[in-house]
Every structure is written in C-alpha cells, then in structure tokens.
Amino acid sequence: MELGVLADDLTGAADVVAPFASRFRTGVGIGLNSVYSGGLWDVWAWNTETRGVDNKTLVQDRIRQATDKLLHLEPKLLYKKIDSTLRGNLEWELRAMCTCVPKRIPLVCPAFPAMGRTVREGKLYVHGTCWTDTEFAPATGCGTVADAFGGTFSNAVFADAESEEELLALAQRVLKNPKRWLVVGSSGLSRAIARSFEIERNASITSFSGRILVVVGSQHPRSREQADHYCQTREVPRFWVDDTTNRSEIVSQIRDLWGKGATEIVLETSNEHLSISPNDALRRILAPLFHEACSFEVIFATGGDTAIQIAEVLGATYLRVLGEKEPGVVVSLLKYSSSHSLTLITKAGGFGNRETIAHCFQSEVSE
C-alpha cells in the first residue's frame, strides 16, 4: 500500500486522499468496523470519528486501534490528517499514534496555502491573520502550532510552509525516507505529496445524472449561505427538519415532486425548534426517506457528521473515492448493498464560498 491515513472526521478523510484517486485505487473506511478488502486499495484512510469526542481515554483507544489496523496494511507512508485550523483533539491523538510507532518522527505542518492557511515562524496564519486572532482560536492560549499539540513533543519537527513550493519541498523530504516519518498535516500537505508522486490534479468531474438530494446538516453559517444561494438561483424545493417535522408528510411531498419531474431537493436542519441534535433530527427523516420514498442517484452532504448519518442509515461501510468536483469537494461512490450504490459528494461544513453547491451542479442547468 502506498499511503495509509487516519482522519478524525469523514469529510477530512475523503479530502486528504482525493488527490491520489486519479492514479491509485483510493478508499475510505467510514468507521473502524469497516471491512477492509486486502489488496483492493493502494491508498486507504480510516475515519476515527474523534473530532468532537471529549473523552481522552476513548479518543486514544480509538486512535491506537485504528493505527494498528493501518500498520497491518503495511503502508509505505503513514499520515495523520489534521484540520488546517487546528481543530480537534490534536495532542491526544498524536500521542496515542506515536505509542504505536515510537521510532517514527512526527513531522507536523497544517499549512494549506491554497486555502489561505500558512505557517510562519511556528505560527499558523489564516488569510494573513494569526490563528489566535481568528474565529478558530482555541479557548486556551496557544501561540504556536507546537503549543496546540501541548508543546511536549520533543522529537517532533514542526515545519513552516507559506507557499505550495515550500510544501512540495517538505513532501519530497518525506518521500526520500518515508518509513522515518509520521506525517501530520492537512490536505495541503497530502496534495503536495501527490504532486511528488507526479500525480496530476484530477480532471474535474463535470456532471451528475439522476435525482439529487442536498443534505445540509452542518450548522456552519457558510453551509446555510450556500444552501440559500443554491435554492434561490436554481429554484430548488427545500424542506426543513426540526422537532415539528411530519416525516410522513415530507416523504409524501418528495415522492410527489419526483413524480412531477423534479430532479433536485434540499433537506436542511432548522436552527429553530430543534431540541435534539441535528444528527438525530437528520436520522429520523433520512431513514423513512431512503427506505420509503425513492432512490437518489446523487447525495451532496455538508459536514462530516451529515455524511456519517447518510452512510449509517444506508448501511454503507466504505467510500471509493473517485476525485473532486473542485478542491475540497470530493466525489465518491457509496455502495450500500450488493447491488446498490450512489454518488456521494462531501465537503466540510465551513468550506467554500456561497456558490459552492450551486456550482457543483451548474452543468446540469445547461444540459
């Protein structure tokens, strides 16, 4: 296996391996119980689903279990995917992973210059503003990237990168002796590694056919803005999910819309009248929608939690990553039975601009 990855959420797992999909057979285990088919994949990522877990023991047990699974696959390069704005249980996860590979040197660089994330003199900058002065700043003071990892990894290398060229140089350094390193980075560094493999960027996947369901479960304002723009510009029917949702009525209405020739639907969790978690609200409507209403050929999911709910309701355990519609918008094949599959498009909740969802399906308008 060329590359083995651990990621703390599903969208991150898909995003970090997507640059390799044009050359290598690339897959993502949706959870640690996913069945890995030996020999089928050249690049594989496990989603540990630990981003929002506030229990050190649980997080570290899960990371050690996932690392052991990866090591059995004997990847040439081992990669710990982290968020480019340093969200998540960074110190807990890296420390647990290091106990499994004590001879490897952690090489840490969250930079993703194409998305405005750079590292200079050990500090992370987001579009030129120091990370600690942005919305991504942690509750406790962290001046440097090393501080965000607890400041206690004496053998780790915390690398700067302000440009794609500097990331590429870092990637080439890693590939000279891949067994020496435990690479810790965002999707920015993985893209540089793909370039070092001489993998050209995937040709954009230009169009999708069939019925499209856009599921907006992320509470991030950016996802809400994207859904607003998509519905307004494309005149797409939109259904809100909250505590008052009549599931049978929504299922019936969507079935009727399909019968009248509609091809795109938006399902979105409401910010109001929601006493349960958005995930629970989505699960309550997705189950009858998938099992009673009709089939969907394409599902667009905003946020890792949303994608997880879709996969679990359908009983899917892995993704076959096909490529990207654009950087950060990953297209995969989700197989959920021996004879059924659909196209799943994923993106992080806060990723993109207001046109991201609309642009994804823009080609369908002109056809």
Secondary structure as the mmCIF struct_conf table of DSSP 4:
data_model
#
loop_
_struct_conf.conf_type_id
_struct_conf.id
_struct_conf.beg_label_comp_id
_struct_conf.beg_label_asym_id
_struct_conf.beg_label_seq_id
_struct_conf.end_label_comp_id
_struct_conf.end_label_asym_id
_struct_conf.end_label_seq_id
STRN STRN1 LEU A 3 ALA A 7
BEND BEND1 ASP A 8 ASP A 9
HELX_RH_AL_P HELX_RH_AL_P1 LEU A 10 VAL A 17
HELX_RH_3T_P HELX_RH_3T_P1 ALA A 18 PHE A 20
TURN_TY1_P TURN_TY1_P1 ALA A 21 ARG A 23
BEND BEND2 PHE A 24 PHE A 24
STRN STRN2 THR A 26 GLY A 29
BEND BEND3 ILE A 30 GLY A 31
TURN_TY1_P TURN_TY1_P2 LEU A 32 ASN A 33
HELX_LH_PP_P HELX_LH_PP_P1 SER A 34 TYR A 36
TURN_TY1_P TURN_TY1_P3 GLY A 38 GLY A 39
BEND BEND4 LEU A 40 LEU A 40
BEND BEND5 ASP A 42 ASP A 42
STRN STRN3 VAL A 43 ASN A 47
TURN_TY1_P TURN_TY1_P4 ARG A 51 GLY A 52
HELX_RH_AL_P HELX_RH_AL_P2 LYS A 56 HIS A 72
TURN_TY1_P TURN_TY1_P5 LEU A 73 LEU A 73
BEND BEND6 LYS A 76 LYS A 76
STRN STRN4 LEU A 77 LYS A 81
TURN_TY1_P TURN_TY1_P6 SER A 84 THR A 85
BEND BEND7 GLY A 88 GLY A 88
HELX_RH_AL_P HELX_RH_AL_P3 LEU A 90 CYS A 100
BEND BEND8 VAL A 101 VAL A 101
TURN_TY1_P TURN_TY1_P7 PRO A 102 LYS A 103
BEND BEND9 ARG A 104 ARG A 104
STRN STRN5 ILE A 105 CYS A 109
STRN STRN6 PHE A 112 PHE A 112
HELX_RH_3T_P HELX_RH_3T_P2 PRO A 113 MET A 115
TURN_TY1_P TURN_TY1_P8 GLY A 116 GLY A 116
STRN STRN7 ARG A 117 ARG A 120
TURN_TY1_P TURN_TY1_P9 GLU A 121 GLY A 122
STRN STRN8 LYS A 123 VAL A 126
TURN_TY1_P TURN_TY1_P10 HIS A 127 GLY A 128
STRN STRN9 THR A 129 CYS A 130
HELX_RH_3T_P HELX_RH_3T_P3 TRP A 131 ASP A 133
BEND BEND10 THR A 134 THR A 134
TURN_TY1_P TURN_TY1_P11 GLU A 135 PHE A 136
BEND BEND11 ALA A 139 THR A 140
BEND BEND12 THR A 144 THR A 144
HELX_RH_AL_P HELX_RH_AL_P4 VAL A 145 ALA A 148
TURN_TY1_P TURN_TY1_P12 PHE A 149 GLY A 151
TURN_TY1_P TURN_TY1_P13 SER A 154 ASN A 155
STRN STRN10 VAL A 157 PHE A 158
STRN STRN11 ALA A 161 ALA A 161
BEND BEND13 SER A 163 SER A 163
HELX_RH_AL_P HELX_RH_AL_P5 GLU A 164 LYS A 176
BEND BEND14 ASN A 177 ASN A 177
HELX_RH_3T_P HELX_RH_3T_P4 PRO A 178 ARG A 180
STRN STRN12 TRP A 181 GLY A 185
HELX_RH_AL_P HELX_RH_AL_P6 SER A 187 SER A 196
TURN_TY1_P TURN_TY1_P14 PHE A 197 GLU A 198
HELX_LH_PP_P HELX_LH_PP_P2 ILE A 199 SER A 204
BEND BEND15 GLY A 210 GLY A 210
STRN STRN13 ILE A 212 VAL A 216
HELX_RH_AL_P HELX_RH_AL_P7 PRO A 221 ARG A 234
TURN_TY1_P TURN_TY1_P15 GLU A 235 GLU A 235
STRN STRN14 ARG A 238 VAL A 241
BEND BEND16 ASP A 242 ASP A 242
TURN_TY1_P TURN_TY1_P16 ASP A 243 THR A 244
HELX_RH_AL_P HELX_RH_AL_P8 ARG A 247 GLY A 259
TURN_TY1_P TURN_TY1_P17 LYS A 260 GLY A 261
STRN STRN15 GLU A 264 THR A 269
BEND BEND17 ASN A 271 HIS A 273
BEND BEND18 ILE A 276 ILE A 276
HELX_RH_AL_P HELX_RH_AL_P9 PRO A 278 PRO A 288
HELX_RH_PI_P HELX_RH_PI_P1 LEU A 289 ALA A 293
BEND BEND19 GLU A 297 GLU A 297
STRN STRN16 VAL A 298 THR A 302
BEND BEND20 GLY A 303 GLY A 303
HELX_RH_AL_P HELX_RH_AL_P10 GLY A 304 LEU A 314
TURN_TY1_P TURN_TY1_P18 GLY A 315 GLY A 315
STRN STRN17 TYR A 318 GLU A 326
TURN_TY1_P TURN_TY1_P19 PRO A 327 GLY A 328
STRN STRN18 VAL A 329 LYS A 335
BEND BEND21 SER A 337 SER A 339
STRN STRN19 SER A 341 LYS A 347
TURN_TY1_P TURN_TY1_P20 GLY A 349 GLY A 350
BEND BEND22 GLY A 352 GLY A 352
TURN_TY1_P TURN_TY1_P21 ARG A 354 GLU A 355
HELX_RH_AL_P HELX_RH_AL_P11 THR A 356 CYS A 360
TURN_TY1_P TURN_TY1_P22 PHE A 361 PHE A 361
HELX_RH_AL_P HELX_RH_AL_P12 GLN A 362 SER A 366
#
